[in-house]
Amino acid sequence: MSEAYYGHIRRHQSLQKSIMEGKINGKRQQGRKRKSWLGNIEETTTRRINECCEVALDREEWRRTIAPNLWQKTEHR
């Protein structure tokens, strides 16, 4: 579901889009690096995030991109 939401956010100018594409100032604590939402998008779609940004602008193409990956995720649960 989050991949579909990414496409929705990417197509609209909003606070969510600004937050998603922005960076947070400051330092992280030491430890394992967290997976980011954008990293999960790349992993699920097997595409780089800049390519995902372009594809997400076309709703039908984005749906074709994420549909097979969403189906695979639900099979493993």
HELIX and SHEET records of a PDB file:
HELIX    1   1 SER A    2  ARG A   11  1                                  10    
HELIX    2   2 LEU A   15  GLU A   21  1                                   7    
HELIX    3   3 TRP A   37  THR A   45  1                                   9    
HELIX    4   4 ILE A   49  ALA A   56  1                                   8    
HELIX    5   5 ARG A   59  GLU A   75  1                                  17    
END                                                                             
